[in-house]
Amino acid sequence: MKLATKLAGMTGAAGLAAFAAMPAWAQDTAAAPAGPIKAPTAEQMAGMSNKGDTTWMLISAALVLLMSIPALALFYGGLVRTKNMLSVLMQVFTIVSVAALVWVCWGYSIAFTGGSPYFGGLSKAFLAGVTPATYAATFSNNVYIPEYAFVVFQMTFACITPALIVGAFAERIKFTPLILFVVAWLTIVYFPMAHMVWYWAGPDFLSDNTADAGLLYGWGALDFAGGTVVHINAGIAGLVGCLIIGKRRGYKSEPMPPHSLTMTMIGASLLWVGWFGFNAGSNLEANGLAALAFINTFVATAAAAVAWAVIEQIVHKKPSLLGAVSGAVAGLVAITPAAGFAAPMTSIILGLVASAVCFFFVTTVKNKLGYDDTLDVFGVHCVGGIVGAIGTGIVAAPSLGGQGWVDYTVFPAVAGTYDMGGQVLTQIKAVLLTLVLSGGVSAILFSILKATTGLRPSDEVEAEGLDINEHGERAYNY
């Protein structure tokens, strides 16, 4: 990032020098700034954005939306029984729609305005003050993108995160209480977590406002694209939900196979494609670090898919498609917080480790403890997110080819001194805070809904299926 900024500055300087040699341009260039502009105005920011970055961010937003609908919906839908397929599609589709509205009404303002280390303000509620002429900072001095591009990119993260949760208690939750939970959970858990991890004053402003940042950002926690905010956050909420709601009727006593692994494979493949927007887009710029996050996402996922298949070959003598796609998702989850910090070779190792750990939780821990996490949201997303978040502290080390961290309290920004042990400790603290906040609040929300509206349908409805009873239609009419 620092090198890219330096090269851009050198290129710009060379161009200005050439123009300055021409009399017609000499007077204009004489007043040009010699270096980066500290705390630029909105007008100056307009000249610090380019169409390449903006295009990449809009494409990335579309790719992340693809991860929810149709990718996650198909991935989850294929794993449930035929009688509940449509209900899963409807849950994911509606959550995306509701989350998008909540995001623009108050979520963006809570997550990405100043206020406190824990919670933003409401100064941009209903997108007040956000126009095509306002800009959002990136991770480079004097590089900006249109604020609307940033709003819509982050909106897609808010859409997919609560949709991940439903897989933990699929086939046994009523629709309306689920949507009520999502609105409350986004407001009380997701938006504050996004603020604590990702909000800061920006590279051109932080040196004068060093306290203007979220709590975990101030700790120095590294989370490139959402290991804590998205995956651990959703994974622990899913576990709490499945425990409070209870096991499916007939769990462990009757067969409950996936109804379409073909559909699950299609969904997983679309997740992989969309995840490039998720991770590489989180760089906020179309540069070398975006390319690094892209390749890390590719190879970590490939390694995790292969690892799960190999483990199944050793343990069960047959590698399964379900295992391969589960491994791929585990790899995607684990590399998410490390995507822009790791090197490709250490990303492969992170994918291998995450796959093995998630396999153990999905096949052994889950059976030992007996909880009914229907689609292994905890075992893959929460556990994979923990492995990735803590592992980020290791793979980000420059001694292992990582990118380290950047000290934005200095203007222009400089590389910070990297302490692997200290960074791993910080990552563990971030993980623990996420588990406590999301787990605790989710338990309260689920308990309130269980005591008021009720969470699960009657035995008769569950036996017949949620599709026809909750939505009056079936996924398949043959």
N, C-alpha and C positions, 0 to 999 in steps of 0.2 A: 504494500500500500504506500509506504513511504517512498520506495523506489519509483513507483508509477507516478506519484506526484512530482518527484524530482525530475523525471524524464519529461513530463508534460511541461514543467516550467522551463526546462532547457529548450524544448522545441519551440515554445512560445517566444522565448527570448530571442532565438535565432530568427524567427519570422519577423519580430518587431524590428530587429536590427536591419534586416533587409529593406523593410519599408522606410525606416528612418533615413536610409541613404538617399531616398528620393525626395526632392524639395517639397513636393506637394503634401507629403506625409510628415515631414520633420516637426512641424508645430504641434500636430496631434499627439505624436508619440512622446514628445518631451514631457507631457503631463502624466504619462502612464505610470502606474505604481511600479516600484522596483521589485516587489515581492508579494507574498500573500497579504490579503486584506483581512485585518482582524475585525470581527463583528460586522460583517458587511450588511448593507441595507437591502431591502427587498429588491430595489432596482439593480443593485450590484449582483445580487443572487441570480437575477434573470440572465445575466451574462455569464454565469458560472454553471449553467446547466446545458446539457447537450442532448440531441435527439436520440443518440445511441443508448445512453443510460435510461432515458424515459421509455424508449421502446422496449428495452430489456425488462424493465420493471412491470410494464403492462402485460407483456407476454408471460412473465413469471406469475403474475396475479391470476391469469387465466389458467396456467398450469396447476396452481394450487387449488383453484376451484375444481379442476378436473379430478383432483385427488378425492374430493368429497363426492361430487356427482359428475360422472357415474362411478368412479373407481371404488371408493369405500362402500358405497351402496351395493355394488355388485359383489365385492369381496365378502362382505358380511352376509348378503342375501343368499349367496351360494352355499354358505356354511350352515344355514338353518334348515328346518324341515319345510316341505312344500307349503304346508298350511300357514306358515308364518313369514313367507318370503315377501309378500307385498307389505306387510307391516314394517319390516326392516327398511324397505325402500322408502316408505312414507315417513318413517321416523327420521332418517338421514336427510331426505329432501326438505322436510319441514324445518328441521333444526338449522340447516343452512339458510333457509329463507328468514327465519326468525332472528337468527344471530346477525345477519346482515343488517336488518332494521335496527336492532338493539345497538349495534356497533356505531352506526351513523348518528343515532339519537343521543347516546351518552357514552358508549364504550370508548370511542376514540379519544374523547376528551379526558376520561378518567385515566386511560393508559398513557397518553402522550402529551400531557401538559404538566407544568410544574405545580407544586403544591406542597407535597411532603415526600419523604423517601418511600412512603407506603402507598400513596393514593394521589392521583392527579386531581386537578380541579374540574370545574364544569364550564370553563371559559369558552370552550369550543363545542359545547353541547349543541346538537342539531347542526353541526358543522359551521357554527357561527364564525365568521371571519376567514373561513377557508374559501379561496377563490382560485381561478386559473392563474392568478398573478402572485400567489403565495407559494413558498418553497419549503422543502424539508431537507435537513442536512444528511449527508452521507458519512462515510468514515474517512474522508480525505478533506484536508483544508481546501476551502474555496471550490468545492464540488457539490452541487445541489440538484435535486430532482423536484418536479412539480409536486406540491403537497397532495393533490388529488391522487397522484400515482402512489404515494406512500400510504394514503388512507385506504385505497382499495386493495393494495398488497397486504397490509396488515389485517384488513377485514376478512380476507380469505383464511387467515390463521384462526381468527375468532370463530369462523364458520365450521372448520373441520375439528377443532379441539373437542367441543361437547359432543359432536357426532361420534367420535371415537368411543366415548363412554358407553354408548348404548349396547355395544357388543358384549359387555360383561353380564348383562341381564336380559339379553335378547330372548324372545319367546314368552316372556312372562311379566310385562309391564304395561299398564294402561297408558294410552296415548296422551291424554290431557295433563295428568300429573307429570309426565316426562317433560313436556314442553314448559310447564311452570318451573320445574327444577332447572331446566336449561337457562331460562331467563335469570333466575336468582343466582345460579352458580356462576354464570358469566359476570354478573355485576359484582358479586362479593368475592369471587376467587380469581377468575381468569383476568379481568381487567386490572386489578391490583397486582397480580403476579407479573403481567406484561409490563406494568409500570416499574415495578421493583427491579426487573431484570434488564429491560431494554431502554428505559427512558434516561436521557441525559441531555445536557444543554447543546451538544454538538461540538465538533472539533474547532470551530472558530470562536466559540463562546465559553467553553468550559474553563479555560485558564483564568477568566474573570469571575466565573460562577462555579467554583469547584464543588459546592454543596448542592448544586442543582442537578440531582441525579437520583435514580431509584436506589433502594436499599442494597440490593444484591449487586447492582452495578458499582455502587460505592465500595462494596467489599472487594471488588475486583473479580467477581465470579465470571467465568467465560461460558457463554451459551450462544453460539453462533446463530442457530435457527430454531431453538425451542426444545431442547432436552428437558429442561425443567418446566418451562411455561406450557408446553403442549403435552409431551408424552408422560412424564412423571405425574403431572397435574391431572391429566385425564385418567391415567392408569390407576392411581390410588382412589380416585373418585369412583371408578368402575368397581373396584374391589369392595369398597364400603357399600356401594349400592347392591351388589349381588349378595352380600352378607345380610343386609337389612331386609331385602325383598324375599330372600330365601331361595331354596333350590327349585328347579323345575319339577313339576309333577312327573314321577317316573324316572327321575335322574338315577342312574346306575342300575335301574331295574328293568328298563326297556330300551331297545335300540333307538338312538337319536343321531343317525348318520347325516352328513351334509347332503343336501338334495341335488347339488350341482357343482362338482369340483371344477367343471369346465368354466362356469361363470366365475368361480372364485379365482381361477388362474387369470382370467381376463381382467378382473378387478385388480389383482395384485400387480399385473403387468402395467396397467394404467397408473397405479400408485407409483410404481418405479419411475415411469416417465414424468408424471407430475411432480415428483419429489425433486427433480432438477430445478424446478422453479422455486420450490420450498427452500432448498439449501443454497443453491447458487444465487437465487434472487435475493437472499438475505444479505448479500454483500452490498446491495443497493447501487452498485455500479457495474458496468460491463467492462471489466478489466481482468488482469491476470489472477487476482484472488477469486473472482467469480469462476474462472476456468479451473482453479485449484479445487474449489468447493464442488464443482461439477464432476471432475474426475474422481475425487475422493468418494463422492456419493455412489459413483458407478462401481468402483472396485470393492469398496466395503460391502456393498450389497451382494455382489457376485460371490465374494468370499464367504459371506454368511449363508447364502443359499447352498453353496457347495458343502460347507461344513455340516449343516443340518442333514443333508442327504447322506453324507459319509457316516455321520453318527448313527443314523437310522440303519444304514447298511450293516454297521458293526453290531448294533443292539438288536435290531429286529430282522436282519438279513434281507430287508427290502426297503429301498429308498422310495418314499411316497411323494406324490405331487403336493399334497397338503403340507408335508414337512419342508419341501423345497421352498414353497411360497411363504411359509411361516418364517423360515430362516431369512429369506430376502427382506421381509418386513422388519425382522429383528435387526438386521444390518442397517436398514434405512433409519430406524429409530436411533441406533447407537451412534451413527456417524453424524446425526443432525446437530448436536451441540459442538462437534469437533470439525465440521466440514471445512471451514475456512481457516482452521488452525493447524491441522495435521498435515503430514506428507502422505503421498499415495501408499507407500509401503507400510507405514504405521497404521494407515486406515484399514488396510487388509487385515492386519493383526487385530485391530479393534473389532472388525466384523466377525472374525473367527471366534474371538473370546465371547462376544455378545451372543452369538448363535449357540455356543455350547452352554452358557449360563441360562439362557432363555429355554433351551431344550430341557434342562434339568428342572426348571420351575414348572414348565408346562406338563411334563410327564411324571415327575416324581413328587415335587412339593405339593402340587395341586391334589394329587391322589392321596398323599399322606394326610393332608389337612382337611380334605373333603369339601372344599368350597366349590360352588358351581359357577365358575367364571366361564360363561357359555362359549365365547369366542377368544378366550385367553388375552383379554385386554391388559390385565395385570401382568401376566406372565411374559408378554411380549413388549408392551408399551412401557409399563412402569419399570419392570426389571431391566429391559433393554435401555431405557432412558437413564436409569441409575448407572449402569455400566458405562454408557457413553458419557454421561456428565462427569463422573469421577475420572474416567479414562482421558477426558479432554485435558485435564491437568497434567497428564503425562505426555500425550502425543503433541501437545502444543509447544513443548520445550524445544528451543532452537538447537539444542545438542542432539535432538533426534530428527532434525529437519523441519521442525514446526515453526510457526510464525511468531511465537511469543505473544507479547501484548504491546499495545501502543499507549504511551503516556500522553493523553490529550490535555493534561493540565499545563503542558508546555506549548507555546505557540511559536512557530509551527510544531506539530506533534513530533515526538521522537520515540524510538524504541525503548521500552522499559526493561529493567533488569529482571531476569526470569528466575524465580525460585520454585523449583518443581515441588518440593515438599510442602511449602507454604501454599502453593496453588491447589494442590490436591486437597489440602485441609479446607481451603475456601470452597472448593467444589462440594465437599462432603457437607459443609454447613448449608450450602444452597439446597442440596438435595433434602436434607432434614427439614429445613423450613418449608419446602414445597410439600413434603409428605404431611407435615403437621397441619399446615394451613388448609390444603385441599381435603385431606382426610377428615379433619375435624369439622370443617364447615359442611362438607358433603354429608357427614353423619347427621348433623343437626337438620339439614334441609330434608333429607330422606325421611328422618323420623317425624318431622312436622307433617310432611305430605302423607305419610303412612297413617298418622293419627287423624287426619282431616279428610282428604279426598280419597285416601286409599291408594296403594301403589300397584297391586296386582289384580288381575281379573279373577272371577270365580273359577272353581275347578272345572265346571262345565265349559266355560268359554275357553279356558286354556287347553282343554282336551280337544275341542273342536278346531281351535286355531284362532289367532288374532285377526287374520285377514278378513274373514267374513263377519266376525263379531264386532271388531273395532272400526272397520272401514266399509263393510257392506259389499265387498268384492273379493275376488280371488286373483292370485297371480296367474293361475292357469285354469282355464275352463274346459278341460278335457280329461 
